[in-house]
Structure formats: C-alpha cells, structure tokens
Amino acid sequence: MAKVTIDGIEVEVADGTTILNAARQIGGEVVPPAMCYYSSLKDTGGKCRVCLVKVTQGSAKDPRPMPKLVASCRTPVMDGMVVQNITSPEVLEARKGVVEFLLINHPLDCPICDQAGECDLQNLAYEHGAGKTRYEEERRTFEKVDIGDKIKLHMTRCILCYRCTFVADQLTNERVHGVLNRGDASEISTYIEKAVENDFSGNMIDVCPVGALTDKTFRFKSRVWFTKPLDAHRNCTKCSGKVVLWSKGDDVLRVSARKDEFGEVKEYICNECRYDHKNMSDWTIEGPRHIDKNSVISQNHYEKIDMQKLKLDIERQIQFQKGKQLPETNQSPA
Amino acid sequence: MQLTNRSKLVVKKEMTFAEKIYLPAILSGVVITIKHLFRKKATVKYPEKKREISEIWRGQHVLKRDDKGAERCTACGLCAVACPAEAITMVAAERKKGEENLYREEKYAATYEINMLRCIFCGLCEEACPKEAIFLTDRIVSTDYERNGFIYGKDKLVEDVNERIDVTVRQTPAVLAFKEQKKLSHNK
C-alpha cells in the first residue's frame, strides 16, 4: 500500500496504482480530466496530455519534486508522494495549453455534430480552455468515411486518442482498423475501407471522446439534450444487455452503453443491442438515467434522488473544501 | 383595527333630496366625460398610425440566409434549449448533394416552428444562435382567429431571397467583429 496526498487530501492506494486512479478514488474536483486514458481498455493513456499533474514530492524516501509535469494516467504512485492538480496554477496553465493544442485542428462544428452535449472535448474546453482561438492557419480536413453501414467517421474531428483502435484490438476478434500515416496526416482508417463487422465494433462510438465516430442510425435525429435517457436492460446472449436508451416520446432514437462518472464504459454492449432493438417493448425499463446536473442533458430531465448518495456526496465535498484549506503540506517552491 | 390613514369608514345614512334625484351626480359625470373629449388621446389608431418603437425592438423572428442565399440555420437546437417559454421546435435533416446552395451546412432544419403564443420575445434565441441565423426584427406578429395560425413555420420565418430583412441594428459590435474573421469557414 502507498500513501499519496493529492491536493492536500491523503489517500491510501494499492502499489502500482496510477496517480489518476488514486485521484479517482478520492473523486470530486481533484480528478484530472482524461481524453485518451480508458480504464477498461488496456494500455490506453499517455497520448492526450490533459491529465498532467505536478509532483512536488516524489516519495517518502526521495522527497525531490519531479522536474516536469507528469501524465497522471501513466505515472504510478509512490509511498509518500505529494501531487498537485487543481491547486497548482502551473498545471492549470499547462492544461489550458494542451486544450488549445487539441483544438488546433478541431473543426468546432459543434452545432452540427451529434456528439455535442455529451462531448468530452467540449466539456474539457469549457472547463479548462480559453474562450477564443488564436489559430489562424488552415485546419486539416478529411473526407467523411462510412465504416460499415452503422458508423460514420469524421476524421476532421478526431483528436487521435487511439481509444477506438484499442477497442478493435481488445474487444473484437480481428482488428480491421487502425491509424494510418504520421503526425498531422494521421488518420483512423480501415484497410481499403473494409467494413468493421464485429459484434462489439459499435463500442468504438461510445469510447470516442469527440464526435469523430458517431452512430449513423442516430445521425441528425435529435440533439442529445432533447432526448430522455433511460436505463434499460434485456436478456442478451452476447453481452450484459445493460444499456441506456435515448428516447423521444415512445421512440428509441439511440442505444448506448452505460458510462460511469468518469465517462467510461465498464460493460460493453453488442451490436445487436445497439442497433437492432429500437422498440420500447424490447427492453425492461429501469428508470431515468442519472445525468450530472452540470450537463445540458439534465435540462427537463427528472430523476429520483438517492438521499443516501446525496448525503455522501455532500460530505465528500465538505471534506474536499476542508482539504483545500490545508495547503501547507504541499506548497510548491515558488 | 385601522391599518392605514386612507381607509374610509362606511356609513349607511339616509340620502338627502338632491342625492335622491340623482341628477346632479349624473351631470357631474357628463361634465367629466366631456372634459376628456378635449384631452390628448392615450391611444393611436393602430393600423393607420404606428407608434414609434425602439431601435432594438424585439418583434417577429426571421431566419436569415447568407450572402449566397443559403439558409444559415443548422438546427443545432441551442435556440430551443435557451428558450424559456419552450416555443421553438425543430427537426433536423441531412443536406443532400446538389443542395449546397440551399443550406449552408451539412445539416439543416427540415422543419422549424415558433409558437408565437408561447413566445415572450425575450431574444434569448438570437443570443444563443451560433450561426447568425435567427434574429428578432421590428415587425409585429399579426393577429389571427385560430391558434394554428400562430405556429410559424419555415414558410413565415425564413426570409425571401429577393426581399432581405435588414437586421444590422441588432448585430452587436461583438457579432460584427466575429463576422470580420474571414479565416472561419462559415464567414467565407
């Protein structure tokens, strides 16, 4: 076990845990954002750089600070490590820069994009980015590609997080798509536009943090904030069958896997559940999906409050506020 | 209990003879009416004479077209989500090949409806619009006998290619500065 202090909050985690996962055990505001790291996919992380944090004390044995900001999703904790995330202005400044870099080639076509409203990049830019762009050059553009008949690829919107290729590697039997070319010209592609036809290929839509991979059956049907998310399940032989139905009236517009509070899917669903069961009668409805109150989707969305959970959440926030008032333990050498 | 000094105690007493014949009371009323005939009128005869309105009057909406005549609206739904009266509904559709001169972006509003009975003319829709598509104009929404007539579809909202509606007074300096940025794809 290792004891780490993140933004003044002490937590004890198993050896080999990354800083990001240690922060997630604390939860709340101290969790660094992550665009490429995905806990349920192996080897993800280390690409987008938005989870950068400052390590002001390497470990109990060697208390020297780390020379540069480190990617928290790839750095394991050491006993006695002291980490600064939102309490360090340097980290916030660096994160702002990273967001600007991620947005350099992003087309900012949110009014058209189906991902708008549930887009990780949109949230990230809103929370950590600057309001204006300084970029004046031509943005890179790609033609839109149909990957199979169910998935649309807008390479222009891609931030090259490689999550979808890890889905292809780890969830499906044979990998038929990957990243071609280098640098600015890098492009997610299938070899000779071969359709992705695996039972779990649809999950690349859910893992995509931006609107690069979108569900063609939902294309332009409705903006997500006009749909009602419902938890539902059905007996499925291929997957757990636990999904979210995005409905409008009695119509199921889209079926997606359930994402946790960090926007990650834990139980992947099969393509049959995703595409072929768009009737309310196919599903057992559990109730409204929990939507974060800061999300635009929570507009006109009503759900039952779990008072016990709410109490815990408030207690945690109070604890966090107290933690913020104790910066002496991890003051940076100014 | 007396709450204010203005309250009057009501006393039911026998009326005098002058009060009983009512004539003085009626005459004084007529005098007041005649006095009002020569006063300045508070109303105007509306359709013939129009009252002066503010430069930034918020009246009937218009869906603008761009310089080439293509519809600017891309059915992003931000106006509808900003609308406090929930007056706006829309259905999006994908632009097909050959319709580039009709719709500016790859997605467009197939139907766009504003319920003018619900609308409170607050102007939040034009503030929310990222595409410079919806504006409130100085036109007044006309009356109707039926409720259906107040649901304005694209036929009433989209401006005519030949009869453009001037909204320059409603464009704030920030908006105009934004439009100057030719690097942004939709300003080209």
Boltz contact constraints between the chains, C-beta under 6 A:
constraints:
  - contact:
      token1: [A, 111]
      token2: [B, 74]
      max_distance: 6.0
  - contact:
      token1: [A, 111]
      token2: [B, 76]
      max_distance: 6.0
  - contact:
      token1: [A, 111]
      token2: [B, 130]
      max_distance: 6.0
  - contact:
      token1: [A, 112]
      token2: [B, 74]
      max_distance: 6.0
  - contact:
      token1: [A, 112]
      token2: [B, 105]
      max_distance: 6.0
  - contact:
      token1: [A, 112]
      token2: [B, 107]
      max_distance: 6.0
  - contact:
      token1: [A, 136]
      token2: [B, 183]
      max_distance: 6.0
  - contact:
      token1: [A, 220]
      token2: [B, 92]
      max_distance: 6.0
  - contact:
      token1: [A, 220]
      token2: [B, 94]
      max_distance: 6.0
  - contact:
      token1: [A, 220]
      token2: [B, 107]
      max_distance: 6.0
  - contact:
      token1: [A, 223]
      token2: [B, 77]
      max_distance: 6.0
  - contact:
      token1: [A, 225]
      token2: [B, 81]
      max_distance: 6.0
